[in-house]
Protein backbone atom coordinates (compact mmCIF):
# COMPACT_ATOMS: atom_id res chain seq x y z
CA UNK A 1 0.00 0.00 0.00
CA UNK A 2 1.52 3.35 -0.97
CA UNK A 3 1.67 6.53 1.10
CA UNK A 4 -1.24 8.21 -0.71
CA UNK A 5 -3.47 5.18 -0.08
CA UNK A 6 -2.50 5.21 3.60
CA UNK A 7 -3.32 8.92 3.82
CA UNK A 8 -6.70 8.21 2.23
CA UNK A 9 -7.36 5.39 4.70
CA UNK A 10 -6.48 7.70 7.59
CA UNK A 11 -8.78 10.39 6.22
CA UNK A 12 -11.67 7.89 5.94
CA UNK A 13 -11.17 7.09 9.64
CA UNK A 14 -11.30 10.80 10.52
CA UNK A 15 -7.60 10.89 11.33
CA UNK A 16 -5.46 13.93 10.57
CA UNK A 17 -1.85 13.30 9.54
CA UNK A 18 0.66 16.03 10.33
CA UNK A 19 4.45 16.26 10.14
CA UNK A 20 6.41 17.56 13.12
CA UNK A 21 10.13 18.04 13.84
CA UNK A 22 10.41 15.15 16.34
CA UNK A 23 13.74 14.15 17.81
CA UNK A 24 12.73 11.10 19.86
CA UNK A 25 10.37 9.09 17.65
CA UNK A 26 9.25 8.72 14.05
CA UNK A 27 5.51 8.66 14.63
CA UNK A 28 2.82 8.95 17.24
CA UNK A 29 -0.95 8.82 17.36
CA UNK A 30 -2.82 10.95 19.86
CA UNK A 31 -6.58 11.23 19.65
CA UNK A 32 -7.49 11.69 16.01
CA UNK A 33 -4.06 13.06 15.08
CA UNK A 34 -1.17 11.08 13.65
CA UNK A 35 2.16 12.86 13.84
CA UNK A 36 5.07 11.86 11.62
CA UNK A 37 8.68 13.02 11.96
CA UNK A 38 9.46 15.68 9.40
CA UNK A 39 12.22 14.88 6.89
CA UNK A 40 11.61 11.15 6.40
CA UNK A 41 11.71 9.55 2.96
CA UNK A 42 8.42 8.56 1.35
CA UNK A 43 9.03 4.88 2.15
CA UNK A 44 9.87 5.73 5.76
CA UNK A 45 6.70 7.80 6.08
CA UNK A 46 4.65 4.95 4.61
CA UNK A 47 6.02 2.43 7.09
CA UNK A 48 5.53 4.74 10.08
CA UNK A 49 2.03 5.78 9.00
CA UNK A 50 1.06 2.12 8.56
CA UNK A 51 2.22 1.37 12.11
CA UNK A 52 0.34 4.36 13.52
CA UNK A 53 -2.79 3.21 11.69
CA UNK A 54 -2.14 -0.19 13.24
CA UNK A 55 -2.24 1.48 16.65
CA UNK A 56 -5.54 3.13 15.71
CA UNK A 57 -7.06 -0.26 14.88
CA UNK A 58 -5.45 -2.44 17.56
CA UNK A 59 -4.32 -0.38 20.58
CA UNK A 60 -6.19 1.04 23.55
CA UNK A 61 -4.96 3.87 25.76
CA UNK A 62 -1.47 5.22 26.30
CA UNK A 63 1.06 2.48 25.59
CA UNK A 64 4.26 4.56 25.63
CA UNK A 65 5.68 2.77 28.70
CA UNK A 66 7.32 -0.33 27.20
CA UNK A 67 8.16 -1.73 30.64
CA UNK A 68 4.49 -2.80 30.84
CA UNK A 69 3.91 -6.21 29.24
CA UNK A 70 0.44 -5.32 27.91
CA UNK A 71 1.86 -2.23 26.19
CA UNK A 72 4.55 -4.31 24.49
CA UNK A 73 1.86 -6.73 23.32
CA UNK A 74 -0.20 -3.88 21.85
CA UNK A 75 2.91 -2.46 20.16
CA UNK A 76 3.57 -5.84 18.55
CA UNK A 77 -0.06 -6.13 17.39
CA UNK A 78 0.14 -2.69 15.74
CA UNK A 79 3.39 -3.64 14.02
CA UNK A 80 1.95 -6.93 12.75
CA UNK A 81 -1.03 -5.00 11.38
CA UNK A 82 1.40 -2.67 9.56
CA UNK A 83 3.54 -5.56 8.25
CA UNK A 84 0.46 -7.31 6.89
CA UNK A 85 -0.87 -4.09 5.32
CA UNK A 86 2.43 -3.10 3.69
CA UNK A 87 3.90 -6.53 2.87
CA UNK A 88 1.98 -9.63 3.92
CA UNK A 89 2.71 -13.14 2.71
CA UNK A 90 0.94 -12.42 -0.61
CA UNK A 91 3.17 -9.36 -1.08
CA UNK A 92 6.30 -11.48 -0.70
CA UNK A 93 4.99 -13.85 -3.38
CA UNK A 94 3.93 -10.95 -5.62
CA UNK A 95 7.42 -9.45 -5.41
CA UNK A 96 8.96 -12.81 -6.20
CA UNK A 97 6.68 -13.34 -9.22
CA UNK A 98 7.13 -9.81 -10.51
CA UNK A 99 10.91 -9.98 -10.79
CA UNK A 100 11.98 -13.22 -9.17
CA UNK A 101 13.24 -11.07 -6.30
CA UNK A 102 14.83 -12.86 -3.40
CA UNK A 103 17.20 -10.18 -2.11
CA UNK A 104 15.71 -8.25 0.83
CA UNK A 105 17.00 -4.96 -0.59
CA UNK A 106 15.33 -5.56 -3.96
CA UNK A 107 12.14 -6.79 -2.30
CA UNK A 108 11.92 -3.75 0.00
CA UNK A 109 12.38 -1.49 -3.02
CA UNK A 110 9.67 -3.33 -4.97
CA UNK A 111 7.22 -3.17 -2.04
CA UNK A 112 7.97 0.52 -1.32
CA UNK A 113 9.07 -0.14 2.26
CA UNK A 114 12.37 0.35 4.00
CA UNK A 115 14.78 -2.56 4.21
CA UNK A 116 14.62 -2.32 8.02
CA UNK A 117 10.80 -2.57 7.97
CA UNK A 118 10.97 -5.58 5.64
CA UNK A 119 13.53 -7.35 7.82
CA UNK A 120 11.45 -6.71 10.95
CA UNK A 121 8.40 -8.08 9.12
CA UNK A 122 10.29 -11.19 8.01
CA UNK A 123 11.49 -11.78 11.58
CA UNK A 124 7.95 -11.32 12.86
CA UNK A 125 6.59 -13.77 10.28
CA UNK A 126 9.35 -16.25 11.15
CA UNK A 127 8.36 -16.03 14.83
CA UNK A 128 4.71 -16.51 13.91
CA UNK A 129 5.00 -19.25 11.26
CA UNK A 130 8.40 -20.85 11.81
CA UNK A 131 11.20 -21.16 9.24
CA UNK A 132 8.80 -21.78 6.36
CA UNK A 133 5.12 -21.27 5.56
CA UNK A 134 2.95 -22.52 2.73
CA UNK A 135 0.53 -20.22 0.94
CA UNK A 136 -1.29 -21.84 -1.96
CA UNK A 137 1.33 -23.56 -4.09
CA UNK A 138 4.15 -21.41 -2.74
CA UNK A 139 6.53 -21.99 0.13
CA UNK A 140 8.07 -18.92 1.72
CA UNK A 141 11.32 -19.43 3.60
CA UNK A 142 12.27 -16.58 5.90
CA UNK A 143 15.96 -17.15 6.59
CA UNK A 144 17.45 -17.13 4.05
CA UNK A 145 14.62 -15.42 2.19
CA UNK A 146 13.32 -17.57 -0.65
CA UNK A 147 10.04 -18.30 -2.41
CA UNK A 148 9.59 -21.74 -3.92
CA UNK A 149 6.73 -22.59 -6.22
CA UNK A 150 5.63 -26.19 -5.92
CA UNK A 151 2.67 -28.00 -7.39
CA UNK A 152 1.59 -31.16 -5.61
Secondary structure, 3 states (H helix, E strand, C coil): CCHHHHHHHHHHCCCEEEEECCCCCCEEEECCEEEEECCCCHHHHHHHHHHHHHHHHHCCCCCCCCCCHHHHHHHHHHHHHHHHHHCHHHHHHHHHHHHCCCCHHHHHHHHCCCHHHHHHHHHHHHHHHCCEEEECCEEEEECCEEEEECCC
